[in-house]
Amino acid sequence: MKILLEIPDNKSGFFMEVLRNLSFVKKTTLLSDAKAELMQDIREAVEEMKLIRAGKLKGIPAKDLLDEL
């Protein structure tokens, strides 16, 4: 499982040290705000695609998207 947390900069060093000392935590990585936001946007897009495929949300035809450009 992967977890994305938002922690104040002045507390991140302490928190990362705590995580590194837990034997069951395999990897710790600091992300920039931009990368974290991009990852969240991608997750939301995937969830939206799942809803569209399940028929719970109406999609936009590709032609309409291209016409908007």
PDB file as gemmi writes it, atoms N, CA and C in Angstrom:
CRYST1    1.000    1.000    1.000  90.00  90.00  90.00 P 1                      
ATOM      1  N   MET A   1       0.847  -1.169   0.000  1.00  0.00           N  
ATOM      2  CA  MET A   1       0.000   0.000   0.000  1.00  0.00           C  
ATOM      3  C   MET A   1       0.895   1.235   0.000  1.00  0.00           C  
ATOM      4  N   LYS A   2       0.464   2.223  -0.726  1.00  0.00           N  
ATOM      5  CA  LYS A   2       1.180   3.494  -0.758  1.00  0.00           C  
ATOM      6  C   LYS A   2       0.273   4.559  -0.166  1.00  0.00           C  
ATOM      7  N   ILE A   3       0.864   5.441   0.605  1.00  0.00           N  
ATOM      8  CA  ILE A   3       0.112   6.508   1.272  1.00  0.00           C  
ATOM      9  C   ILE A   3       0.773   7.839   0.957  1.00  0.00           C  
ATOM     10  N   LEU A   4      -0.021   8.811   0.586  1.00  0.00           N  
ATOM     11  CA  LEU A   4       0.481  10.152   0.315  1.00  0.00           C  
ATOM     12  C   LEU A   4       0.031  11.059   1.463  1.00  0.00           C  
ATOM     13  N   LEU A   5       1.005  11.632   2.161  1.00  0.00           N  
ATOM     14  CA  LEU A   5       0.721  12.501   3.299  1.00  0.00           C  
ATOM     15  C   LEU A   5       1.240  13.905   3.031  1.00  0.00           C  
ATOM     16  N   GLU A   6       0.572  14.873   3.580  1.00  0.00           N  
ATOM     17  CA  GLU A   6       1.062  16.256   3.506  1.00  0.00           C  
ATOM     18  C   GLU A   6       1.510  16.661   4.907  1.00  0.00           C  
ATOM     19  N   ILE A   7       2.796  16.928   5.040  1.00  0.00           N  
ATOM     20  CA  ILE A   7       3.397  17.236   6.333  1.00  0.00           C  
ATOM     21  C   ILE A   7       4.149  18.554   6.211  1.00  0.00           C  
ATOM     22  N   PRO A   8       4.043  19.424   7.195  1.00  0.00           N  
ATOM     23  CA  PRO A   8       4.780  20.697   7.137  1.00  0.00           C  
ATOM     24  C   PRO A   8       6.283  20.450   6.985  1.00  0.00           C  
ATOM     25  N   ASP A   9       6.948  21.324   6.240  1.00  0.00           N  
ATOM     26  CA  ASP A   9       8.383  21.178   5.981  1.00  0.00           C  
ATOM     27  C   ASP A   9       9.202  21.056   7.267  1.00  0.00           C  
ATOM     28  N   ASN A  10       8.818  21.809   8.280  1.00  0.00           N  
ATOM     29  CA  ASN A  10       9.619  21.797   9.512  1.00  0.00           C  
ATOM     30  C   ASN A  10       9.462  20.494  10.306  1.00  0.00           C  
ATOM     31  N   LYS A  11       8.517  19.641   9.950  1.00  0.00           N  
ATOM     32  CA  LYS A  11       8.313  18.361  10.626  1.00  0.00           C  
ATOM     33  C   LYS A  11       8.696  17.174   9.748  1.00  0.00           C  
ATOM     34  N   SER A  12       8.990  17.399   8.471  1.00  0.00           N  
ATOM     35  CA  SER A  12       9.216  16.293   7.552  1.00  0.00           C  
ATOM     36  C   SER A  12      10.464  15.478   7.890  1.00  0.00           C  
ATOM     37  N   GLY A  13      11.532  16.122   8.323  1.00  0.00           N  
ATOM     38  CA  GLY A  13      12.749  15.396   8.670  1.00  0.00           C  
ATOM     39  C   GLY A  13      12.508  14.397   9.789  1.00  0.00           C  
ATOM     40  N   PHE A  14      11.839  14.848  10.829  1.00  0.00           N  
ATOM     41  CA  PHE A  14      11.510  13.971  11.955  1.00  0.00           C  
ATOM     42  C   PHE A  14      10.631  12.816  11.504  1.00  0.00           C  
ATOM     43  N   PHE A  15       9.610  13.128  10.718  1.00  0.00           N  
ATOM     44  CA  PHE A  15       8.677  12.090  10.279  1.00  0.00           C  
ATOM     45  C   PHE A  15       9.376  11.056   9.402  1.00  0.00           C  
ATOM     46  N   MET A  16      10.246  11.508   8.497  1.00  0.00           N  
ATOM     47  CA  MET A  16      10.973  10.578   7.629  1.00  0.00           C  
ATOM     48  C   MET A  16      11.890   9.679   8.461  1.00  0.00           C  
ATOM     49  N   GLU A  17      12.505  10.222   9.488  1.00  0.00           N  
ATOM     50  CA  GLU A  17      13.373   9.417  10.362  1.00  0.00           C  
ATOM     51  C   GLU A  17      12.558   8.346  11.083  1.00  0.00           C  
ATOM     52  N   VAL A  18      11.381   8.698  11.551  1.00  0.00           N  
ATOM     53  CA  VAL A  18      10.504   7.717  12.204  1.00  0.00           C  
ATOM     54  C   VAL A  18      10.168   6.596  11.223  1.00  0.00           C  
ATOM     55  N   LEU A  19       9.783   6.956  10.006  1.00  0.00           N  
ATOM     56  CA  LEU A  19       9.427   5.943   9.010  1.00  0.00           C  
ATOM     57  C   LEU A  19      10.606   5.029   8.685  1.00  0.00           C  
ATOM     58  N   ARG A  20      11.791   5.599   8.551  1.00  0.00           N  
ATOM     59  CA  ARG A  20      12.981   4.799   8.222  1.00  0.00           C  
ATOM     60  C   ARG A  20      13.303   3.785   9.316  1.00  0.00           C  
ATOM     61  N   ASN A  21      12.911   4.072  10.540  1.00  0.00           N  
ATOM     62  CA  ASN A  21      13.201   3.175  11.661  1.00  0.00           C  
ATOM     63  C   ASN A  21      12.128   2.108  11.872  1.00  0.00           C  
ATOM     64  N   LEU A  22      11.094   2.099  11.059  1.00  0.00           N  
ATOM     65  CA  LEU A  22      10.081   1.050  11.132  1.00  0.00           C  
ATOM     66  C   LEU A  22      10.474  -0.069  10.172  1.00  0.00           C  
ATOM     67  N   SER A  23      10.648  -1.265  10.685  1.00  0.00           N  
ATOM     68  CA  SER A  23      11.151  -2.376   9.871  1.00  0.00           C  
ATOM     69  C   SER A  23      10.211  -2.757   8.730  1.00  0.00           C  
ATOM     70  N   PHE A  24       8.924  -2.509   8.873  1.00  0.00           N  
ATOM     71  CA  PHE A  24       7.968  -2.915   7.838  1.00  0.00           C  
ATOM     72  C   PHE A  24       7.795  -1.879   6.729  1.00  0.00           C  
ATOM     73  N   VAL A  25       8.410  -0.708   6.857  1.00  0.00           N  
ATOM     74  CA  VAL A  25       8.362   0.307   5.808  1.00  0.00           C  
ATOM     75  C   VAL A  25       9.515   0.027   4.852  1.00  0.00           C  
ATOM     76  N   LYS A  26       9.175  -0.245   3.582  1.00  0.00           N  
ATOM     77  CA  LYS A  26      10.190  -0.646   2.615  1.00  0.00           C  
ATOM     78  C   LYS A  26      10.899   0.522   1.954  1.00  0.00           C  
ATOM     79  N   LYS A  27      10.196   1.607   1.711  1.00  0.00           N  
ATOM     80  CA  LYS A  27      10.807   2.712   0.977  1.00  0.00           C  
ATOM     81  C   LYS A  27      10.175   4.026   1.433  1.00  0.00           C  
ATOM     82  N   THR A  28      10.992   5.035   1.592  1.00  0.00           N  
ATOM     83  CA  THR A  28      10.488   6.374   1.899  1.00  0.00           C  
ATOM     84  C   THR A  28      11.019   7.330   0.846  1.00  0.00           C  
ATOM     85  N   THR A  29      10.144   8.129   0.286  1.00  0.00           N  
ATOM     86  CA  THR A  29      10.513   9.061  -0.769  1.00  0.00           C  
ATOM     87  C   THR A  29       9.829  10.399  -0.522  1.00  0.00           C  
ATOM     88  N   LEU A  30      10.579  11.470  -0.616  1.00  0.00           N  
ATOM     89  CA  LEU A  30       9.997  12.807  -0.533  1.00  0.00           C  
ATOM     90  C   LEU A  30       9.561  13.230  -1.940  1.00  0.00           C  
ATOM     91  N   LEU A  31       8.378  13.793  -2.045  1.00  0.00           N  
ATOM     92  CA  LEU A  31       7.863  14.275  -3.317  1.00  0.00           C  
ATOM     93  C   LEU A  31       7.730  15.790  -3.275  1.00  0.00           C  
ATOM     94  N   SER A  32       7.973  16.409  -4.412  1.00  0.00           N  
ATOM     95  CA  SER A  32       7.720  17.844  -4.504  1.00  0.00           C  
ATOM     96  C   SER A  32       6.205  18.055  -4.543  1.00  0.00           C  
ATOM     97  N   ASP A  33       5.773  19.253  -4.233  1.00  0.00           N  
ATOM     98  CA  ASP A  33       4.340  19.554  -4.279  1.00  0.00           C  
ATOM     99  C   ASP A  33       3.775  19.307  -5.669  1.00  0.00           C  
ATOM    100  N   ALA A  34       4.539  19.684  -6.692  1.00  0.00           N  
ATOM    101  CA  ALA A  34       4.071  19.522  -8.071  1.00  0.00           C  
ATOM    102  C   ALA A  34       3.889  18.050  -8.415  1.00  0.00           C  
ATOM    103  N   LYS A  35       4.835  17.212  -8.010  1.00  0.00           N  
ATOM    104  CA  LYS A  35       4.736  15.782  -8.320  1.00  0.00           C  
ATOM    105  C   LYS A  35       3.585  15.140  -7.546  1.00  0.00           C  
ATOM    106  N   ALA A  36       3.406  15.507  -6.300  1.00  0.00           N  
ATOM    107  CA  ALA A  36       2.302  14.976  -5.501  1.00  0.00           C  
ATOM    108  C   ALA A  36       0.958  15.374  -6.112  1.00  0.00           C  
ATOM    109  N   GLU A  37       0.855  16.618  -6.572  1.00  0.00           N  
ATOM    110  CA  GLU A  37      -0.383  17.086  -7.194  1.00  0.00           C  
ATOM    111  C   GLU A  37      -0.645  16.342  -8.500  1.00  0.00           C  
ATOM    112  N   LEU A  38       0.411  16.117  -9.287  1.00  0.00           N  
ATOM    113  CA  LEU A  38       0.274  15.367 -10.532  1.00  0.00           C  
ATOM    114  C   LEU A  38      -0.219  13.953 -10.259  1.00  0.00           C  
ATOM    115  N   MET A  39       0.351  13.305  -9.252  1.00  0.00           N  
ATOM    116  CA  MET A  39      -0.072  11.950  -8.906  1.00  0.00           C  
ATOM    117  C   MET A  39      -1.537  11.923  -8.487  1.00  0.00           C  
ATOM    118  N   GLN A  40      -1.966  12.911  -7.727  1.00  0.00           N  
ATOM    119  CA  GLN A  40      -3.367  12.988  -7.304  1.00  0.00           C  
ATOM    120  C   GLN A  40      -4.284  13.212  -8.505  1.00  0.00           C  
ATOM    121  N   ASP A  41      -3.878  14.081  -9.420  1.00  0.00           N  
ATOM    122  CA  ASP A  41      -4.671  14.329 -10.626  1.00  0.00           C  
ATOM    123  C   ASP A  41      -4.812  13.062 -11.466  1.00  0.00           C  
ATOM    124  N   ILE A  42      -3.747  12.290 -11.573  1.00  0.00           N  
ATOM    125  CA  ILE A  42      -3.796  11.048 -12.339  1.00  0.00           C  
ATOM    126  C   ILE A  42      -4.730  10.048 -11.663  1.00  0.00           C  
ATOM    127  N   ARG A  43      -4.648   9.938 -10.335  1.00  0.00           N  
ATOM    128  CA  ARG A  43      -5.552   9.037  -9.607  1.00  0.00           C  
ATOM    129  C   ARG A  43      -7.006   9.412  -9.855  1.00  0.00           C  
ATOM    130  N   GLU A  44      -7.295  10.707  -9.788  1.00  0.00           N  
ATOM    131  CA  GLU A  44      -8.664  11.166 -10.011  1.00  0.00           C  
ATOM    132  C   GLU A  44      -9.122  10.857 -11.433  1.00  0.00           C  
ATOM    133  N   ALA A  45      -8.236  11.021 -12.405  1.00  0.00           N  
ATOM    134  CA  ALA A  45      -8.582  10.728 -13.795  1.00  0.00           C  
ATOM    135  C   ALA A  45      -8.879   9.240 -13.980  1.00  0.00           C  
ATOM    136  N   VAL A  46      -8.088   8.392 -13.349  1.00  0.00           N  
ATOM    137  CA  VAL A  46      -8.321   6.943 -13.443  1.00  0.00           C  
ATOM    138  C   VAL A  46      -9.658   6.584 -12.813  1.00  0.00           C  
ATOM    139  N   GLU A  47      -9.964   7.150 -11.658  1.00  0.00           N  
ATOM    140  CA  GLU A  47     -11.254   6.886 -11.015  1.00  0.00           C  
ATOM    141  C   GLU A  47     -12.412   7.350 -11.902  1.00  0.00           C  
ATOM    142  N   GLU A  48     -12.244   8.508 -12.535  1.00  0.00           N  
ATOM    143  CA  GLU A  48     -13.275   9.026 -13.435  1.00  0.00           C  
ATOM    144  C   GLU A  48     -13.469   8.087 -14.626  1.00  0.00           C  
ATOM    145  N   MET A  49     -12.373   7.559 -15.171  1.00  0.00           N  
ATOM    146  CA  MET A  49     -12.470   6.614 -16.292  1.00  0.00           C  
ATOM    147  C   MET A  49     -13.205   5.349 -15.868  1.00  0.00           C  
ATOM    148  N   LYS A  50     -12.945   4.875 -14.652  1.00  0.00           N  
ATOM    149  CA  LYS A  50     -13.642   3.686 -14.156  1.00  0.00           C  
ATOM    150  C   LYS A  50     -15.139   3.938 -14.066  1.00  0.00           C  
ATOM    151  N   LEU A  51     -15.514   5.123 -13.593  1.00  0.00           N  
ATOM    152  CA  LEU A  51     -16.939   5.469 -13.485  1.00  0.00           C  
ATOM    153  C   LEU A  51     -17.588   5.571 -14.868  1.00  0.00           C  
ATOM    154  N   ILE A  52     -16.858   6.124 -15.831  1.00  0.00           N  
ATOM    155  CA  ILE A  52     -17.380   6.236 -17.196  1.00  0.00           C  
ATOM    156  C   ILE A  52     -17.582   4.853 -17.781  1.00  0.00           C  
ATOM    157  N   ARG A  53     -16.607   3.983 -17.616  1.00  0.00           N  
ATOM    158  CA  ARG A  53     -16.719   2.615 -18.141  1.00  0.00           C  
ATOM    159  C   ARG A  53     -17.838   1.838 -17.472  1.00  0.00           C  
ATOM    160  N   ALA A  54     -18.101   2.121 -16.208  1.00  0.00           N  
ATOM    161  CA  ALA A  54     -19.171   1.439 -15.478  1.00  0.00           C  
ATOM    162  C   ALA A  54     -20.538   2.037 -15.799  1.00  0.00           C  
ATOM    163  N   GLY A  55     -20.558   3.119 -16.572  1.00  0.00           N  
ATOM    164  CA  GLY A  55     -21.820   3.753 -16.938  1.00  0.00           C  
ATOM    165  C   GLY A  55     -22.401   4.655 -15.868  1.00  0.00           C  
ATOM    166  N   LYS A  56     -21.617   4.966 -14.850  1.00  0.00           N  
ATOM    167  CA  LYS A  56     -22.090   5.814 -13.754  1.00  0.00           C  
ATOM    168  C   LYS A  56     -21.817   7.291 -13.994  1.00  0.00           C  
ATOM    169  N   LEU A  57     -21.039   7.581 -15.030  1.00  0.00           N  
ATOM    170  CA  LEU A  57     -20.678   8.950 -15.367  1.00  0.00           C  
ATOM    171  C   LEU A  57     -20.647   9.052 -16.879  1.00  0.00           C  
ATOM    172  N   LYS A  58     -21.093  10.183 -17.414  1.00  0.00           N  
ATOM    173  CA  LYS A  58     -21.121  10.357 -18.855  1.00  0.00           C  
ATOM    174  C   LYS A  58     -19.789  10.931 -19.330  1.00  0.00           C  
ATOM    175  N   GLY A  59     -19.212  10.295 -20.332  1.00  0.00           N  
ATOM    176  CA  GLY A  59     -17.944  10.752 -20.889  1.00  0.00           C  
ATOM    177  C   GLY A  59     -18.146  11.764 -22.010  1.00  0.00           C  
ATOM    178  N   ILE A  60     -17.050  12.313 -22.479  1.00  0.00           N  
ATOM    179  CA  ILE A  60     -17.068  13.257 -23.599  1.00  0.00           C  
ATOM    180  C   ILE A  60     -16.403  12.568 -24.792  1.00  0.00           C  
ATOM    181  N   PRO A  61     -17.059  12.521 -25.935  1.00  0.00           N  
ATOM    182  CA  PRO A  61     -16.439  11.900 -27.107  1.00  0.00           C  
ATOM    183  C   PRO A  61     -15.119  12.591 -27.475  1.00  0.00           C  
ATOM    184  N   ALA A  62     -14.149  11.803 -27.942  1.00  0.00           N  
ATOM    185  CA  ALA A  62     -12.826  12.329 -28.286  1.00  0.00           C  
ATOM    186  C   ALA A  62     -12.927  13.433 -29.339  1.00  0.00           C  
ATOM    187  N   LYS A  63     -13.845  13.269 -30.280  1.00  0.00           N  
ATOM    188  CA  LYS A  63     -14.008  14.287 -31.327  1.00  0.00           C  
ATOM    189  C   LYS A  63     -14.372  15.627 -30.704  1.00  0.00           C  
ATOM    190  N   ASP A  64     -15.264  15.631 -29.733  1.00  0.00           N  
ATOM    191  CA  ASP A  64     -15.646  16.887 -29.062  1.00  0.00           C  
ATOM    192  C   ASP A  64     -14.455  17.506 -28.343  1.00  0.00           C  
ATOM    193  N   LEU A  65     -13.630  16.671 -27.704  1.00  0.00           N  
ATOM    194  CA  LEU A  65     -12.441  17.202 -27.034  1.00  0.00           C  
ATOM    195  C   LEU A  65     -11.490  17.845 -28.032  1.00  0.00           C  
ATOM    196  N   LEU A  66     -11.271  17.180 -29.159  1.00  0.00           N  
ATOM    197  CA  LEU A  66     -10.371  17.721 -30.183  1.00  0.00           C  
ATOM    198  C   LEU A  66     -10.928  19.006 -30.800  1.00  0.00           C  
ATOM    199  N   ASP A  67     -12.245  19.061 -30.968  1.00  0.00           N  
ATOM    200  CA  ASP A  67     -12.867  20.272 -31.523  1.00  0.00           C  
ATOM    201  C   ASP A  67     -12.671  21.476 -30.589  1.00  0.00           C  
ATOM    202  N   GLU A  68     -12.592  21.216 -29.295  1.00  0.00           N  
ATOM    203  CA  GLU A  68     -12.393  22.304 -28.326  1.00  0.00           C  
ATOM    204  C   GLU A  68     -10.993  22.905 -28.422  1.00  0.00           C  
ATOM    205  N   LEU A  69     -10.039  22.113 -28.906  1.00  0.00           N  
ATOM    206  CA  LEU A  69      -8.680  22.617 -29.029  1.00  0.00           C  
ATOM    207  C   LEU A  69      -8.586  23.543 -30.192  1.00  0.00           C  
TER     208      LEU A  69                                                      
END                                                                             
